[in-house]
C-alpha cells in the first residue's frame, strides 16, 4: 500500500485567508493525486485531479500542485462555504486516502 | 447526469455477512474504461477505499480486507454489489459507492472518483 500523510490534521482560519494543505506519499506517485472536499453529512466531492487539474465547476480559488511524493492544495481567499474536511487520494496504484484535514473557523 | 445510490441493511450482527448494492444511472458498466468503487468512512474518521470493479470485470481489493470482500456487477440492472464477510463492530461506517472517472493527459491515464453516492450508514452490533 502507498501511504498518504496529510498535514496539518486541522487548522483554524478566517474568511479571506489563504490556506495550504500538504499531502505526502510514501513513494513516488508522479501526478496521480486527487483532492476531495467533504462537508458534514455530505459525500466527498472532487476538487482537483491529476495533482493540478481543476474539476469542472470548482471555483478557481482552489489550486493544486506537486508531483512525485509532495503535493499541496491551496485555497486562496477562503469563503464561508470552504469550511470542510479535505482529503488527498492517490490513484497511482490501488487507491489510498490521506487522513484528512479539517478546516475550521477561527 | 450520473447518479449512484447505495442500499442495504442499516444494522448487521457481528460475524454475519454484509451485502450492499450500488444502483447507478447515467453510464454503463459495459463501456470501456468505466469503473465503480466502494469506499467507507467510520464515524468521525477518514475515508478508506475498499474495492473497485471495471467494465471488463477486472476487480481490485484493499489488501487489508481482500480476504473478506467480494465485488460483482450486474450490467443489465446497472448495479454493483459488495459483500463483506465476518463483519465486526469496527466495520461500522458509512459506505459509499462512486463512479471512477478518468482522462488521458501527458501520456498517462488519470482517474478519480466522481460522483459519489449519498452513502449508507451500516451499524454492526455485537
Interface residues (C-beta under 8 A of the other chain):
Chain A: X1 X30 X31 X32 X34 X36 X38 X43 X44 X45 X46 X49 X50 X53 X55 X87 X89 X91 X94 X95 X96 X97 X98 X99 X100
Chain B: X37 X39 X46 X47 X48 X49 X52 X60 X61 X62 X63 X64 X96 X103 X105 X106 X108 X110 X111 X112 X113 X114 X115 X116 X117 X118 X119
